[in-house]
Amino acid sequence: MTTQDRKFDQQAVALSRRRFLGLLGKGMVCAGTLVSANSAIGSAEVRGGKRAYQQNDAQYTESLNNPPEIPDYNWNDHQWAMGVDTDRCIGCLRCMEACKMENSVQMDAFHHRTWVERYVYLEGSNTAIVDSQADPKNIENTGSETKFRFDNRYRNVKVDKAFFVPKLCNQCEHPSCVQVCPTGATFKVKDGPVLIDTTYCIGCQYCVQACPYGARSFNEVRGVAEKCNWCYHRITKGLNPACVEVCPTGTRIFGDRNDPESPISLFIKNNHVQVLKPEMGNAPNVFYKGTDKEVV
């Protein structure tokens, strides 16, 4: 965390959850910084009492003076969802890097809102070996705090099958994290995503423990829980989440299920999809194609 980041956290603007919801209902959101269809970097959300990291002084000033409007946006009209085609994922980790830049997530292998796992079946084995960007060998191979890559450890062994699986918050219909939150800091909005109002977060980490997907983490510096929110500041303005925007293979598919011709509606209609851990009863809104029985 940089000195500038700490400075911005100390200068946070108070915005109550009640006012936050009121602004959304009127078609506006105080989302933090300007974004464009061609850019997936440099945002910060203004939240009550605490605020996400900002990229620079100019963006911070602009976000306070000119909060972006959402013309005619009504969260009752949308039902957002995401699809993941694991047959397309090449494990480039650009999605993770874009997410960090867009949401000002700390630039190390252990802080993330989305991540990618590699599943490898060696010849003669029925059990997958699983690693991610946080594996020590991958960290050593990358040698950078801002870029993430998988190493080539399997180049000299026989592999029967290997694939990559992107993971993130599943924005569940019945989210365990909302059920256990004692203050209402975690809440589900009408158009699908589960959000965190850090004004109310007391850092108890009940939500981190309750999530069956390991999609939540605790930020010790901010003292609050964190997770993917599908770049809510982007999707409410008609843009894709940052991870979807930068994916070079079309692995991630995003859209409105209320629109039968949206990318996500067509993805679900035209493919055999499944959700992770359906037995948990959370009813995830991230739909996977091509996952293996080992993927959990």
C-alpha positions, -999 to 999 in steps of 0.1 A, spaced: 0 0 0 15 33 -10 17 65 10 -7 80 -15 -32 52 -9 -31 58 28 -36 95 22 -67 88 2 -81 64 28 -77 91 54 -95 116 31 -126 94 26 -159 111 20 -188 100 43 -216 86 23 -242 66 42 -256 33 28 -291 49 29 -279 77 7 -260 53 -15 -291 33 -22 -312 65 -27 -288 77 -53 -290 44 -72 -328 45 -70 -327 79 -87 -305 66 -114 -271 79 -101 -242 62 -83 -212 78 -67 -188 53 -81 -155 70 -78 -139 78 -111 -147 82 -148 -144 51 -169 -147 46 -206 -155 16 -229 -118 15 -239 -103 17 -204 -104 -9 -176 -82 9 -152 -81 36 -126 -115 35 -107 -123 39 -71 -156 37 -54 -166 63 -28 -181 46 2 -192 57 36 -163 64 59 -138 43 39 -129 43 3 -111 20 -21 -76 29 -32 -73 56 -59 -48 57 -87 -39 94 -86 -49 128 -73 -65 140 -105 -89 110 -106 -98 114 -69 -106 151 -74 -127 144 -105 -146 116 -88 -157 139 -60 -165 169 -81 -183 150 -109 -198 117 -98 -208 99 -130 -245 97 -137 -264 67 -149 -291 79 -173 -323 60 -169 -308 32 -150 -333 12 -130 -320 -19 -111 -355 -34 -113 -350 -39 -150 -319 -60 -149 -307 -94 -138 -269 -96 -143 -251 -129 -146 -217 -141 -158 -206 -172 -178 -172 -188 -178 -161 -210 -208 -132 -229 -194 -125 -245 -228 -113 -210 -239 -92 -200 -209 -55 -199 -216 -44 -189 -181 -29 -155 -192 -42 -139 -159 -49 -106 -177 -83 -107 -160 -67 -106 -126 -43 -78 -135 -72 -57 -150 -93 -63 -119 -65 -51 -97 -60 -19 -117 -97 -12 -121 -106 -17 -84 -72 -6 -69 -66 -40 -53 -32 -44 -37 -6 -55 -62 5 -88 -48 -3 -124 -55 -24 -128 -23 -49 -100 -27 -74 -104 -55 -111 -102 -63 -108 -128 -92 -82 -155 -97 -74 -184 -120 -66 -220 -110 -46 -245 -131 -58 -281 -131 -32 -307 -144 -37 -345 -147 -4 -363 -150 -3 -395 -171 -19 -423 -152 -34 -401 -125 -71 -395 -118 -65 -367 -94 -57 -331 -105 -28 -311 -93 -41 -276 -87 -22 -243 -84 -28 -206 -89 -9 -173 -91 -3 -175 -54 18 -207 -57 54 -199 -46 68 -213 -79 46 -191 -99 55 -160 -78 92 -168 -83 87 -173 -120 70 -140 -125 94 -119 -104 70 -90 -104 45 -74 -80 22 -62 -108 22 -91 -133 11 -127 -128 20 -158 -148 19 -196 -145 53 -213 -147 62 -241 -170 68 -268 -144 52 -296 -165 73 -292 -196 93 -323 -189 65 -346 -177 37 -364 -195 3 -347 -190 -30 -363 -199 -51 -332 -194 -48 -297 -183 -71 -267 -181 -76 -233 -164 -106 -222 -143 -113 -185 -136 -130 -180 -102 -146 -150 -86 -176 -141 -63 -207 -160 -76 -231 -132 -66 -254 -159 -52 -292 -157 -51 -290 -170 -15 -257 -156 -3 -243 -171 29 -223 -139 34 -255 -118 36 -271 -142 61 -243 -141 86 -234 -104 84 -243 -89 118 -245 -53 107 -260 -54 72 -227 -43 56 -231 -71 30 -263 -68 11 -277 -80 -22 -291 -54 -47 -321 -61 -69 -302 -64 -101 -281 -93 -88 -247 -84 -73 -238 -87 -37 -221 -55 -24 -203 -43 7 -210 -10 24 -178 -5 44 -195 21 66 -211 -8 84 -183 -34 81 -168 -41 115 -142 -66 103 -156 -96 120 -149 -118 90 -180 -139 94 -187 -134 57 -152 -146 48 -158 -178 68 -193 -183 55 -185 -181 17 -182 -217 4 -163 -205 -26 -134 -187 -9 -143 -156 -28 -140 -131 1 -109 -118 18 -100 -95 47 -80 -64 41 -60 -58 72 -50 -22 62 -86 -11 56 -101 -33 83 -129 -45 61 -140 -75 40 -135 -73 2 -148 -92 -28 -157 -90 -65 -187 -68 -72 -187 -74 -110 -174 -39 -114 -208 -25 -103 -197 10 -112 -191 -1 -148 -221 -24 -154 -246 2 -142 -233 24 -170 -236 -2 -197 -200 -14 -196 -186 -48 -191 -166 -58 -159 -129 -51 -164 -121 -89 -165 -146 -94 -193 -133 -63 -212 -97 -75 -213 -101 -113 -219 -84 -121 -252 -103 -154 -258 -138 -146 -248 -137 -169 -218 -158 -146 -196 -193 -138 -208 -214 -111 -191 -249 -97 -196 -285 -92 -185 -306 -124 -182 -337 -103 -186 -326 -98 -222 -330 -131 -241 -306 -120 -267 -278 -109 -243 -245 -127 -244 -251 -144 -211 -286 -155 -220 -274 -170 -253 -244 -187 -235 -267 -204 -210 -292 -214 -237 -266 -228 -262 -243 -247 -238 -245 -273 -210 -236 -251 -180 -233 -258 -143 -226 -239 -112 -199 -246 -85 -210 -265 -54 -247 -266 -62 -253 -288 -32 -246 -258 -9 -279 -242 -20 -265 -207 -27 -278 -207 -63 -248 -190 -79 -251 -165 -108 -218 -175 -124 -223 -203 -149 -195 -226 -160 -190 -245 -193 -165 -273 -195 -156 -278 -159 -142 -311 -146 -155 -331 -116 -124 -320 -97 -133 -283 -99 -149 -271 -67 
